Amino acid sequence: MDDDSQHAAEFKTWLIATFKHHWENGGVVIGLRPQCPGTRLPKHLMENELVVLDYNPCAVVPITDLQTNDLGILATLSFGRTAHKTFVPWEAIVGMKTREEAETEEAAPSPKPKRHLSLV
């Protein structure tokens, strides 16, 4: 196994462990590229450049079939209270946070824009 393959395998192992840890400790929010081969989402989301999914173990519509394996994340998620079978390959994921981290960021005030001084 070359260095790149070794790194990719280690990163995937880390992603799987991190996702499972976050799921077991309150949920996980992921950012993903829906154009990645193998991704399965509702059609209207596949057209986006980036999609954010919230895997909430306490969701109003429970996620009862969540599975992770070497290929990715399989789950039936609710979009507008309509259930959709989804699949997210690990390669599609561009970011991952706990639900708590994501909620804290949403509640935080946005930073004030920096003023740029111009010399005349």
N, C-alpha and C positions, 0 to 999 in steps of 0.2 A: 504494500500500500504506500503510495507516494504521500508527501507532506500535505498536499491539498486535500486528498481523499481522507487522510487521517484527521485533519482539522474539521472537515465537513461532518465526519462521523461523530467527533467529539461535540461539535456544536449541536447536532441533532439530539444527541443524548442529553445535553444540557437543556435544550428546548423542551423535550418530553418531561424531564424531571421538574423543571420550573413550572410548566403548565399544570402538571398534576399537583404540585405543592400549592400553587395559587388557588386551584379549584377546591382543594380540601380546606383551604383557609379563607373562604369568603368569596371566591370567584376570581375570574380573570378576564381582562379586556385585551383583545389583540387587534393590531392593524395588519391588513394584508393586501396583497396585489391580486385582485380577482382574475387577472389575465393569465396567471400562472397555470400551466397545464395541470389538469386534474381537479381544479377547484370547482366545487358545485355549490352554488348559491341561487337565490331567486333571480330570475332573469333581469329585473330592473337594477340589481346591484352589480351584475357582471359588467355593465357598461361603465362603471366608475373606475377611476384610476386607483383609488384607495378606498377600502371599506374597513369600518371598525365594528367588531362583533363583541358582544357582552355575554360571557358565559357565567350566568348567575345561578348558583345552586338554590337560591330562594326566589326564583322568578315566579311571576303570577302563573305562567304556563310552565310547569316544571320540565327540566331537561332530564328525561328518564333513561335515555339511551346513549349517553356520552361514552365514547370509546377513543382511546389514543393507541396508536401503534407506530411502527417504524415509518409508515407512509404519511400519517397526519392525524387530524382530528375529525371524527365522525359524530354528528349529533343532529337531532331534530330540534331546530330553533324556531321561535315564534317571531314572525314579522307582521305587525298589525293584527296580532292574535290569530294568525293563520300559520299552521305548522308547515315547515319545509325541511326536508332532509338536506343536510349540508355536509360538505367535506372540504377541509382546508389542508392542503399539503404543507408540510413543514417549510418547504422552500418558498411558499407564498407569504410567510409571516415576515413583516418588517418591524414589528414592535410588540411588546407584551408588558402589561402592568397588572398589578392587583386591582381589583375593583375599587378598593379604598384609595389607592394612589390616583386612579382616574377620577374618582368623585372629588377628591381634594383639589385636583387641578382645575376641574370645572367650577368649583366654588371660589377659587382664588381670584382676586381682582387681576385684570390684565395689566401688565406693566405699562407705565406711562411712556408715551413715545419720547425718544430723546430729541431734544431741540438741537438743530444744527446751526452753528454760527457761521455766518459768512463774513469775510473780510472785504470791505469795499475800498 
